């Protein structure tokens, strides 16, 4: 483990996501920012969380949002408990249908080829099977050229562990301890690094309501936020792993599981592109936190434009009390 020098820690900027071909012109101040949310596979409830993020973004008046949903593998039927003979027979029929549907899905999972160049920002709410190579290359090329931006929310950083360029885009994510270095902050606010292969892999060893501590109060995303604010009940990701190149940590949260301050808001520079990344946002309740919603809005705007015009709302949470959006 070694202490990082502060000049070196000014790594994570934001990544821009784009596809080959003529890309949309960068969003100017006052223009509507076009966002594409990608979902369809996730170990989290994307069917509930995507509409919440779409509503948060569109209600601000700054964004228009489309959704691209990947083909999904069939869901395994739940095994009944204390089933009658008739119920057990139905379950066996459902299992047989699942096996048949899954075999068909593996043989032909369908096509997924959204035109990323139609958007300023790609927001990933996805954790599942690999995308087609053409989509991957489009993202790599257009993001690195600064034509579009990338936003990563929660379990989206679990995906694509074997995609080297994606690991660079997100900076660090849910990986085993061989998946890259680990970054955290000590009680004095000093960034520390643990090398690949040492220590634990990623997890969420703490949860509930927890305070977010702003580490960079001058960055456009976090400027004007209280030094500390309370986030609504959420998984607190820890031991994030990755190449940690061009990463700038804007805020952390203290994990009672790891006993250190874990990165919670950061940016990544990927070529000329900007990436905004937060592991917050496990479910609808966490996303309705005014702190999360504000972070998502300002992070997405910054990713698209490099600036932030959206204000900190008056009901932004303070250090001791959660503030949530109305249901």
BAMI-105716 format. One record per residue (C-alpha): residue number from 1; y, z, x. Coordinates in steps of 0.25 Angstrom, whole numbers, plus 5000, padded with zeros to 4 digits. Layout:
REM residues N
+-----+------+------+------+
:   i :   py :   pz :   px :
+-----+------+------+------+
: NUM :    Y :    Z :    X :
...
+-----+------+------+------+
***
This chain:
REM residues 327
+-----+------+------+------+
:   i :   py :   pz :   px :
+-----+------+------+------+
:   1 : 5000 : 5000 : 5000 :
:   2 : 5014 : 4997 : 5005 :
:   3 : 5028 : 4998 : 5001 :
:   4 : 5035 : 4985 : 4998 :
:   5 : 5049 : 4982 : 5003 :
:   6 : 5059 : 4980 : 4991 :
:   7 : 5063 : 4966 : 4996 :
:   8 : 5048 : 4962 : 4995 :
:   9 : 5047 : 4968 : 4981 :
:  10 : 5057 : 4958 : 4975 :
:  11 : 5045 : 4949 : 4972 :
:  12 : 5043 : 4946 : 4957 :
:  13 : 5053 : 4937 : 4951 :
:  14 : 5049 : 4928 : 4938 :
:  15 : 5040 : 4916 : 4937 :
:  16 : 5043 : 4904 : 4929 :
:  17 : 5032 : 4897 : 4922 :
:  18 : 5031 : 4882 : 4920 :
:  19 : 5023 : 4870 : 4919 :
:  20 : 5023 : 4856 : 4926 :
:  21 : 5032 : 4846 : 4921 :
:  22 : 5046 : 4846 : 4916 :
:  23 : 5049 : 4861 : 4913 :
:  24 : 5059 : 4867 : 4904 :
:  25 : 5073 : 4870 : 4910 :
:  26 : 5075 : 4884 : 4914 :
:  27 : 5081 : 4893 : 4903 :
:  28 : 5096 : 4895 : 4904 :
:  29 : 5103 : 4907 : 4899 :
:  30 : 5104 : 4906 : 4884 :
:  31 : 5093 : 4896 : 4883 :
:  32 : 5080 : 4900 : 4875 :
:  33 : 5069 : 4903 : 4885 :
:  34 : 5056 : 4896 : 4881 :
:  35 : 5044 : 4906 : 4883 :
:  36 : 5029 : 4902 : 4882 :
:  37 : 5020 : 4914 : 4880 :
:  38 : 5006 : 4911 : 4884 :
:  39 : 4995 : 4920 : 4877 :
:  40 : 4981 : 4918 : 4871 :
:  41 : 4972 : 4926 : 4880 :
:  42 : 4975 : 4940 : 4885 :
:  43 : 4968 : 4953 : 4885 :
:  44 : 4980 : 4958 : 4877 :
:  45 : 4984 : 4955 : 4863 :
:  46 : 4992 : 4943 : 4866 :
:  47 : 4992 : 4939 : 4851 :
:  48 : 5001 : 4951 : 4848 :
:  49 : 5009 : 4952 : 4861 :
:  50 : 5013 : 4937 : 4862 :
:  51 : 5021 : 4937 : 4849 :
:  52 : 5028 : 4950 : 4853 :
:  53 : 5033 : 4944 : 4866 :
:  54 : 5037 : 4931 : 4859 :
:  55 : 5045 : 4939 : 4849 :
:  56 : 5052 : 4947 : 4860 :
:  57 : 5056 : 4935 : 4867 :
:  58 : 5060 : 4926 : 4855 :
:  59 : 5068 : 4938 : 4848 :
:  60 : 5077 : 4939 : 4860 :
:  61 : 5082 : 4925 : 4857 :
:  62 : 5081 : 4921 : 4872 :
:  63 : 5067 : 4915 : 4871 :
:  64 : 5058 : 4905 : 4863 :
:  65 : 5043 : 4908 : 4864 :
:  66 : 5031 : 4899 : 4863 :
:  67 : 5016 : 4904 : 4864 :
:  68 : 5005 : 4897 : 4871 :
:  69 : 4991 : 4903 : 4867 :
:  70 : 4979 : 4900 : 4876 :
:  71 : 4966 : 4897 : 4870 :
:  72 : 4959 : 4910 : 4868 :
:  73 : 4944 : 4913 : 4870 :
:  74 : 4937 : 4919 : 4858 :
:  75 : 4938 : 4934 : 4856 :
:  76 : 4925 : 4941 : 4857 :
:  77 : 4921 : 4948 : 4844 :
:  78 : 4922 : 4963 : 4844 :
:  79 : 4908 : 4970 : 4844 :
:  80 : 4907 : 4978 : 4831 :
:  81 : 4904 : 4993 : 4831 :
:  82 : 4893 : 4999 : 4822 :
:  83 : 4891 : 4985 : 4816 :
:  84 : 4882 : 4982 : 4804 :
:  85 : 4871 : 4972 : 4806 :
:  86 : 4880 : 4962 : 4799 :
:  87 : 4892 : 4965 : 4807 :
:  88 : 4884 : 4964 : 4820 :
:  89 : 4878 : 4950 : 4815 :
:  90 : 4893 : 4945 : 4813 :
:  91 : 4897 : 4951 : 4827 :
:  92 : 4885 : 4943 : 4833 :
:  93 : 4890 : 4930 : 4826 :
:  94 : 4904 : 4933 : 4831 :
:  95 : 4899 : 4934 : 4845 :
:  96 : 4891 : 4921 : 4845 :
:  97 : 4904 : 4914 : 4840 :
:  98 : 4912 : 4920 : 4851 :
:  99 : 4902 : 4916 : 4861 :
: 100 : 4902 : 4902 : 4856 :
: 101 : 4918 : 4901 : 4855 :
: 102 : 4919 : 4907 : 4869 :
: 103 : 4910 : 4897 : 4875 :
: 104 : 4918 : 4886 : 4868 :
: 105 : 4931 : 4892 : 4873 :
: 106 : 4926 : 4893 : 4888 :
: 107 : 4922 : 4878 : 4887 :
: 108 : 4935 : 4874 : 4881 :
: 109 : 4946 : 4884 : 4881 :
: 110 : 4956 : 4874 : 4875 :
: 111 : 4969 : 4870 : 4882 :
: 112 : 4981 : 4878 : 4886 :
: 113 : 4992 : 4870 : 4892 :
: 114 : 5006 : 4875 : 4887 :
: 115 : 5018 : 4867 : 4893 :
: 116 : 5024 : 4878 : 4901 :
: 117 : 5036 : 4869 : 4904 :
: 118 : 5041 : 4871 : 4890 :
: 119 : 5045 : 4885 : 4893 :
: 120 : 5054 : 4894 : 4902 :
: 121 : 5044 : 4905 : 4902 :
: 122 : 5029 : 4907 : 4901 :
: 123 : 5025 : 4921 : 4896 :
: 124 : 5011 : 4925 : 4898 :
: 125 : 5004 : 4934 : 4888 :
: 126 : 4991 : 4928 : 4893 :
: 127 : 4978 : 4934 : 4900 :
: 128 : 4966 : 4925 : 4899 :
: 129 : 4959 : 4913 : 4904 :
: 130 : 4965 : 4904 : 4915 :
: 131 : 4975 : 4893 : 4910 :
: 132 : 4973 : 4879 : 4913 :
: 133 : 4976 : 4875 : 4927 :
: 134 : 4987 : 4866 : 4922 :
: 135 : 4994 : 4878 : 4915 :
: 136 : 4993 : 4886 : 4928 :
: 137 : 4999 : 4875 : 4937 :
: 138 : 5010 : 4873 : 4927 :
: 139 : 5014 : 4888 : 4927 :
: 140 : 5013 : 4888 : 4942 :
: 141 : 5022 : 4876 : 4944 :
: 142 : 5032 : 4878 : 4934 :
: 143 : 5034 : 4893 : 4937 :
: 144 : 5035 : 4891 : 4952 :
: 145 : 5045 : 4880 : 4949 :
: 146 : 5054 : 4890 : 4941 :
: 147 : 5053 : 4881 : 4928 :
: 148 : 5047 : 4892 : 4919 :
: 149 : 5045 : 4907 : 4920 :
: 150 : 5033 : 4916 : 4918 :
: 151 : 5032 : 4930 : 4911 :
: 152 : 5020 : 4938 : 4912 :
: 153 : 5017 : 4950 : 4902 :
: 154 : 5006 : 4960 : 4904 :
: 155 : 4992 : 4955 : 4904 :
: 156 : 4997 : 4941 : 4908 :
: 157 : 4996 : 4947 : 4922 :
: 158 : 4981 : 4949 : 4920 :
: 159 : 4978 : 4934 : 4919 :
: 160 : 4975 : 4923 : 4930 :
: 161 : 4971 : 4932 : 4941 :
: 162 : 4965 : 4920 : 4949 :
: 163 : 4978 : 4912 : 4947 :
: 164 : 4985 : 4914 : 4960 :
: 165 : 4998 : 4908 : 4956 :
: 166 : 4998 : 4916 : 4943 :
: 167 : 4997 : 4929 : 4951 :
: 168 : 5009 : 4925 : 4959 :
: 169 : 5017 : 4922 : 4946 :
: 170 : 5014 : 4936 : 4940 :
: 171 : 5015 : 4944 : 4954 :
: 172 : 5005 : 4954 : 4950 :
: 173 : 4996 : 4956 : 4938 :
: 174 : 4983 : 4962 : 4933 :
: 175 : 4973 : 4960 : 4945 :
: 176 : 4963 : 4968 : 4952 :
: 177 : 4967 : 4974 : 4965 :
: 178 : 4963 : 4961 : 4973 :
: 179 : 4972 : 4953 : 4964 :
: 180 : 4984 : 4956 : 4973 :
: 181 : 4994 : 4967 : 4978 :
: 182 : 4999 : 4978 : 4969 :
: 183 : 5013 : 4982 : 4967 :
: 184 : 5019 : 4995 : 4962 :
: 185 : 5031 : 5005 : 4964 :
: 186 : 5030 : 5019 : 4969 :
: 187 : 5038 : 5031 : 4963 :
: 188 : 5050 : 5027 : 4972 :
: 189 : 5050 : 5013 : 4966 :
: 190 : 5045 : 5007 : 4979 :
: 191 : 5036 : 4995 : 4977 :
: 192 : 5022 : 4997 : 4983 :
: 193 : 5011 : 4987 : 4986 :
: 194 : 4996 : 4988 : 4986 :
: 195 : 4989 : 4977 : 4993 :
: 196 : 4978 : 4968 : 4986 :
: 197 : 4964 : 4974 : 4985 :
: 198 : 4970 : 4989 : 4986 :
: 199 : 4971 : 4998 : 4975 :
: 200 : 4968 : 4996 : 4960 :
: 201 : 4969 : 4983 : 4952 :
: 202 : 4978 : 4981 : 4940 :
: 203 : 4977 : 4990 : 4928 :
: 204 : 4984 : 4998 : 4917 :
: 205 : 4982 : 5012 : 4920 :
: 206 : 4993 : 5018 : 4912 :
: 207 : 4999 : 5014 : 4899 :
: 208 : 5008 : 5020 : 4887 :
: 209 : 5023 : 5020 : 4888 :
: 210 : 5028 : 5020 : 4902 :
: 211 : 5042 : 5018 : 4908 :
: 212 : 5046 : 5005 : 4915 :
: 213 : 5055 : 5007 : 4928 :
: 214 : 5064 : 4996 : 4932 :
: 215 : 5063 : 4993 : 4947 :
: 216 : 5074 : 4982 : 4947 :
: 217 : 5086 : 4985 : 4938 :
: 218 : 5093 : 4972 : 4943 :
: 219 : 5083 : 4962 : 4939 :
: 220 : 5087 : 4954 : 4927 :
: 221 : 5075 : 4958 : 4919 :
: 222 : 5077 : 4973 : 4921 :
: 223 : 5092 : 4974 : 4923 :
: 224 : 5097 : 4984 : 4913 :
: 225 : 5084 : 4990 : 4909 :
: 226 : 5083 : 5005 : 4911 :
: 227 : 5077 : 5010 : 4924 :
: 228 : 5066 : 5015 : 4916 :
: 229 : 5061 : 5012 : 4902 :
: 230 : 5049 : 5015 : 4893 :
: 231 : 5039 : 5005 : 4890 :
: 232 : 5030 : 5005 : 4877 :
: 233 : 5016 : 5008 : 4878 :
: 234 : 5009 : 4998 : 4887 :
: 235 : 4999 : 4996 : 4898 :
: 236 : 5005 : 4999 : 4912 :
: 237 : 4999 : 4988 : 4921 :
: 238 : 4997 : 4993 : 4936 :
: 239 : 4991 : 4988 : 4949 :
: 240 : 4996 : 4974 : 4946 :
: 241 : 4991 : 4965 : 4957 :
: 242 : 4995 : 4951 : 4963 :
: 243 : 5002 : 4944 : 4974 :
: 244 : 5016 : 4951 : 4970 :
: 245 : 5024 : 4939 : 4976 :
: 246 : 5039 : 4938 : 4972 :
: 247 : 5038 : 4950 : 4962 :
: 248 : 5049 : 4958 : 4958 :
: 249 : 5046 : 4971 : 4950 :
: 250 : 5056 : 4975 : 4940 :
: 251 : 5050 : 4987 : 4934 :
: 252 : 5038 : 4996 : 4935 :
: 253 : 5031 : 5007 : 4927 :
: 254 : 5024 : 5019 : 4932 :
: 255 : 5009 : 5020 : 4930 :
: 256 : 5002 : 5033 : 4927 :
: 257 : 4989 : 5026 : 4931 :
: 258 : 4993 : 5021 : 4945 :
: 259 : 5005 : 5031 : 4947 :
: 260 : 5014 : 5020 : 4952 :
: 261 : 5025 : 5011 : 4946 :
: 262 : 5018 : 4998 : 4942 :
: 263 : 5026 : 4985 : 4940 :
: 264 : 5030 : 4982 : 4926 :
: 265 : 5041 : 4971 : 4927 :
: 266 : 5041 : 4961 : 4938 :
: 267 : 5045 : 4946 : 4941 :
: 268 : 5039 : 4936 : 4950 :
: 269 : 5045 : 4924 : 4957 :
: 270 : 5035 : 4912 : 4957 :
: 271 : 5041 : 4901 : 4964 :
: 272 : 5054 : 4898 : 4957 :
: 273 : 5048 : 4904 : 4944 :
: 274 : 5051 : 4918 : 4938 :
: 275 : 5040 : 4927 : 4932 :
: 276 : 5042 : 4940 : 4924 :
: 277 : 5030 : 4949 : 4923 :
: 278 : 5027 : 4962 : 4915 :
: 279 : 5014 : 4969 : 4914 :
: 280 : 5020 : 4976 : 4902 :
: 281 : 5016 : 4972 : 4888 :
: 282 : 5002 : 4976 : 4884 :
: 283 : 5003 : 4975 : 4869 :
: 284 : 5013 : 4973 : 4858 :
: 285 : 5018 : 4988 : 4859 :
: 286 : 5021 : 4986 : 4874 :
: 287 : 5029 : 4973 : 4871 :
: 288 : 5037 : 4979 : 4860 :
: 289 : 5043 : 4989 : 4870 :
: 290 : 5058 : 4985 : 4871 :
: 291 : 5056 : 4986 : 4886 :
: 292 : 5045 : 4976 : 4887 :
: 293 : 5052 : 4966 : 4877 :
: 294 : 5065 : 4967 : 4885 :
: 295 : 5057 : 4965 : 4898 :
: 296 : 5050 : 4953 : 4893 :
: 297 : 5063 : 4947 : 4888 :
: 298 : 5071 : 4949 : 4900 :
: 299 : 5059 : 4945 : 4909 :
: 300 : 5056 : 4932 : 4902 :
: 301 : 5071 : 4928 : 4902 :
: 302 : 5072 : 4931 : 4917 :
: 303 : 5059 : 4923 : 4920 :
: 304 : 5065 : 4911 : 4913 :
: 305 : 5080 : 4912 : 4918 :
: 306 : 5081 : 4922 : 4929 :
: 307 : 5091 : 4929 : 4921 :
: 308 : 5091 : 4939 : 4909 :
: 309 : 5100 : 4939 : 4898 :
: 310 : 5092 : 4947 : 4888 :
: 311 : 5098 : 4961 : 4887 :
: 312 : 5091 : 4975 : 4888 :
: 313 : 5090 : 4980 : 4873 :
: 314 : 5097 : 4993 : 4869 :
: 315 : 5083 : 4998 : 4864 :
: 316 : 5077 : 4996 : 4878 :
: 317 : 5068 : 5008 : 4881 :
: 318 : 5073 : 5019 : 4890 :
: 319 : 5065 : 5028 : 4900 :
: 320 : 5058 : 5036 : 4889 :
: 321 : 5057 : 5029 : 4876 :
: 322 : 5050 : 5016 : 4872 :
: 323 : 5058 : 5006 : 4864 :
: 324 : 5050 : 4996 : 4856 :
: 325 : 5053 : 4983 : 4848 :
: 326 : 5051 : 4984 : 4833 :
: 327 : 5038 : 4979 : 4828 :
+-----+------+------+------+
***
